[in-house]
Amino acid sequence: MKKILMIAATSAFLVSGFAATEAVAGAEKKCKTCHNFTHKGKVGPGLLGVFGRKAGKSGFKKHSKALINADWTWDEAHLRKWICNSKKAVKEFTGNPKAKTKMPPQKMCGEKGDEIIAFLKQLK
């Protein structure tokens, strides 16, 4: 009986783990490398509620100076440029040609960018 319960529990765990993997198998999988879909991030800030949030105000302690002093909100236009090329975008958004960000350019432009933005919008 014990063996059957262990097999059932293991099966349930594997199935639920598979479902969780499938949930991030789209374009958002790229974000999962450094970000969580909660308020706390791994390497970068958590992405829960990022759409509509003021840049640099996630509570993440390791934002670059450019983001800490940011005066923009993460809307579709800013996110689109950011996920395509964050290094170029931070210079444009701040008006500072020397501004830096720790996030490497993701080159998620066009349709891939649209998929990520749609995903980020639904993280509330």
BALOBA-1460 file (C-alpha; in Angstrom, 3 decimals):
// residues 124
<rec num="1" residu="m" x="0.000" y="0.000" z="0.000"/>
<rec num="2" residu="k" x="2.839" y="2.362" z="0.910"/>
<rec num="3" residu="k" x="4.487" y="1.722" z="-2.456"/>
<rec num="4" residu="i" x="1.263" y="2.571" z="-4.323"/>
<rec num="5" residu="l" x="0.889" y="5.843" z="-2.398"/>
<rec num="6" residu="m" x="4.494" y="6.786" z="-3.173"/>
<rec num="7" residu="i" x="3.990" y="6.088" z="-6.873"/>
<rec num="8" residu="a" x="0.763" y="8.109" z="-6.901"/>
<rec num="9" residu="a" x="2.390" y="11.036" z="-5.076"/>
<rec num="10" residu="t" x="5.401" y="10.986" z="-7.401"/>
<rec num="11" residu="s" x="3.140" y="10.875" z="-10.457"/>
<rec num="12" residu="a" x="1.086" y="13.815" z="-9.184"/>
<rec num="13" residu="f" x="4.265" y="15.796" z="-8.529"/>
<rec num="14" residu="l" x="5.653" y="15.089" z="-11.998"/>
<rec num="15" residu="v" x="2.389" y="16.016" z="-13.705"/>
<rec num="16" residu="s" x="2.098" y="19.277" z="-11.754"/>
<rec num="17" residu="g" x="5.748" y="20.085" z="-12.496"/>
<rec num="18" residu="f" x="5.137" y="19.459" z="-16.177"/>
<rec num="19" residu="a" x="2.120" y="21.791" z="-16.160"/>
<rec num="20" residu="a" x="4.177" y="24.536" z="-14.492"/>
<rec num="21" residu="t" x="6.878" y="24.144" z="-17.151"/>
<rec num="22" residu="e" x="4.303" y="24.364" z="-19.914"/>
<rec num="23" residu="a" x="2.955" y="27.606" z="-18.454"/>
<rec num="24" residu="v" x="6.273" y="29.346" z="-19.170"/>
<rec num="25" residu="a" x="7.176" y="27.550" z="-22.368"/>
<rec num="26" residu="g" x="6.303" y="30.505" z="-24.613"/>
<rec num="27" residu="a" x="8.144" y="33.743" z="-25.188"/>
<rec num="28" residu="e" x="8.131" y="34.451" z="-21.456"/>
<rec num="29" residu="k" x="10.560" y="31.564" z="-20.948"/>
<rec num="30" residu="k" x="13.306" y="34.003" z="-21.931"/>
<rec num="31" residu="c" x="12.363" y="36.267" z="-18.973"/>
<rec num="32" residu="k" x="12.366" y="33.363" z="-16.525"/>
<rec num="33" residu="t" x="16.150" y="33.056" z="-16.819"/>
<rec num="34" residu="c" x="16.617" y="36.133" z="-14.616"/>
<rec num="35" residu="h" x="13.146" y="37.103" z="-13.396"/>
<rec num="36" residu="n" x="10.344" y="35.530" z="-11.393"/>
<rec num="37" residu="f" x="6.705" y="36.177" z="-12.128"/>
<rec num="38" residu="t" x="6.186" y="37.367" z="-8.555"/>
<rec num="39" residu="h" x="7.337" y="40.510" z="-6.745"/>
<rec num="40" residu="k" x="10.773" y="39.063" z="-5.945"/>
<rec num="41" residu="g" x="13.251" y="38.478" z="-8.747"/>
<rec num="42" residu="k" x="16.203" y="36.131" z="-9.103"/>
<rec num="43" residu="v" x="18.907" y="38.167" z="-10.802"/>
<rec num="44" residu="g" x="16.515" y="40.911" z="-11.928"/>
<rec num="45" residu="p" x="13.341" y="42.328" z="-10.392"/>
<rec num="46" residu="g" x="10.114" y="40.347" z="-10.152"/>
<rec num="47" residu="l" x="7.763" y="40.952" z="-13.056"/>
<rec num="48" residu="l" x="4.416" y="40.716" z="-11.256"/>
<rec num="49" residu="g" x="2.674" y="44.037" z="-11.862"/>
<rec num="50" residu="v" x="5.462" y="45.420" z="-14.038"/>
<rec num="51" residu="f" x="3.026" y="46.792" z="-16.628"/>
<rec num="52" residu="g" x="2.012" y="50.217" z="-15.332"/>
<rec num="53" residu="r" x="4.686" y="50.299" z="-12.612"/>
<rec num="54" residu="k" x="7.164" y="53.177" z="-12.389"/>
<rec num="55" residu="a" x="10.582" y="52.031" z="-13.613"/>
<rec num="56" residu="g" x="13.104" y="51.277" z="-10.892"/>
<rec num="57" residu="k" x="10.433" y="51.080" z="-8.180"/>
<rec num="58" residu="s" x="9.969" y="47.323" z="-7.860"/>
<rec num="59" residu="g" x="11.772" y="47.096" z="-4.542"/>
<rec num="60" residu="f" x="14.639" y="45.260" z="-6.241"/>
<rec num="61" residu="k" x="17.818" y="46.347" z="-4.478"/>
<rec num="62" residu="k" x="20.224" y="46.024" z="-7.400"/>
<rec num="63" residu="h" x="18.695" y="48.372" z="-9.990"/>
<rec num="64" residu="s" x="21.185" y="50.431" z="-11.975"/>
<rec num="65" residu="k" x="21.408" y="54.146" z="-11.122"/>
<rec num="66" residu="a" x="19.593" y="54.938" z="-14.364"/>
<rec num="67" residu="l" x="16.574" y="52.903" z="-13.234"/>
<rec num="68" residu="i" x="16.639" y="54.103" z="-9.642"/>
<rec num="69" residu="n" x="16.341" y="57.678" z="-10.959"/>
<rec num="70" residu="a" x="13.902" y="56.784" z="-13.768"/>
<rec num="71" residu="d" x="10.893" y="58.961" z="-14.427"/>
<rec num="72" residu="w" x="8.946" y="56.705" z="-16.788"/>
<rec num="73" residu="t" x="6.343" y="54.019" z="-16.309"/>
<rec num="74" residu="w" x="6.517" y="50.584" z="-17.888"/>
<rec num="75" residu="d" x="3.935" y="50.903" z="-20.629"/>
<rec num="76" residu="e" x="3.783" y="49.134" z="-23.968"/>
<rec num="77" residu="a" x="6.067" y="51.609" z="-25.771"/>
<rec num="78" residu="h" x="8.785" y="51.501" z="-23.097"/>
<rec num="79" residu="l" x="8.623" y="47.712" z="-22.709"/>
<rec num="80" residu="r" x="8.779" y="47.195" z="-26.474"/>
<rec num="81" residu="k" x="12.018" y="49.159" z="-26.777"/>
<rec num="82" residu="w" x="13.435" y="47.714" z="-23.551"/>
<rec num="83" residu="i" x="13.021" y="44.038" z="-24.443"/>
<rec num="84" residu="c" x="14.391" y="44.673" z="-27.906"/>
<rec num="85" residu="n" x="17.550" y="46.479" z="-26.748"/>
<rec num="86" residu="s" x="17.736" y="47.581" z="-23.106"/>
<rec num="87" residu="k" x="21.220" y="49.100" z="-23.492"/>
<rec num="88" residu="k" x="20.002" y="51.465" z="-26.223"/>
<rec num="89" residu="a" x="16.608" y="52.063" z="-24.564"/>
<rec num="90" residu="v" x="18.019" y="53.205" z="-21.196"/>
<rec num="91" residu="k" x="20.045" y="55.888" z="-22.974"/>
<rec num="92" residu="e" x="16.963" y="57.062" z="-24.884"/>
<rec num="93" residu="f" x="14.606" y="56.976" z="-21.867"/>
<rec num="94" residu="t" x="16.979" y="58.890" z="-19.581"/>
<rec num="95" residu="g" x="18.374" y="61.256" z="-22.207"/>
<rec num="96" residu="n" x="21.822" y="60.297" z="-20.925"/>
<rec num="97" residu="p" x="24.193" y="58.785" z="-23.522"/>
<rec num="98" residu="k" x="26.216" y="57.265" z="-20.650"/>
<rec num="99" residu="a" x="23.247" y="55.652" z="-18.861"/>
<rec num="100" residu="k" x="23.631" y="51.948" z="-18.182"/>
<rec num="101" residu="t" x="21.495" y="49.007" z="-17.219"/>
<rec num="102" residu="k" x="22.489" y="45.610" z="-15.927"/>
<rec num="103" residu="m" x="20.017" y="43.879" z="-18.241"/>
<rec num="104" residu="p" x="21.649" y="42.668" z="-21.453"/>
<rec num="105" residu="p" x="19.879" y="43.360" z="-24.771"/>
<rec num="106" residu="q" x="17.321" y="40.610" z="-25.310"/>
<rec num="107" residu="k" x="16.642" y="41.269" z="-28.998"/>
<rec num="108" residu="m" x="13.010" y="40.248" z="-28.503"/>
<rec num="109" residu="c" x="11.631" y="42.571" z="-31.158"/>
<rec num="110" residu="g" x="8.557" y="42.361" z="-33.389"/>
<rec num="111" residu="e" x="6.255" y="39.365" z="-32.841"/>
<rec num="112" residu="k" x="8.413" y="37.929" z="-30.053"/>
<rec num="113" residu="g" x="8.205" y="41.260" z="-28.268"/>
<rec num="114" residu="d" x="4.426" y="41.323" z="-28.748"/>
<rec num="115" residu="e" x="4.148" y="37.913" z="-27.079"/>
<rec num="116" residu="i" x="6.222" y="39.010" z="-24.088"/>
<rec num="117" residu="i" x="4.301" y="42.269" z="-23.684"/>
<rec num="118" residu="a" x="0.978" y="40.398" z="-23.794"/>
<rec num="119" residu="f" x="2.311" y="38.051" z="-21.123"/>
<rec num="120" residu="l" x="3.578" y="40.917" z="-18.921"/>
<rec num="121" residu="k" x="0.229" y="42.739" z="-19.177"/>
<rec num="122" residu="q" x="-1.583" y="39.773" z="-17.646"/>
<rec num="123" residu="l" x="0.783" y="39.528" z="-14.631"/>
<rec num="124" residu="k" x="-1.282" y="41.477" z="-12.098"/>
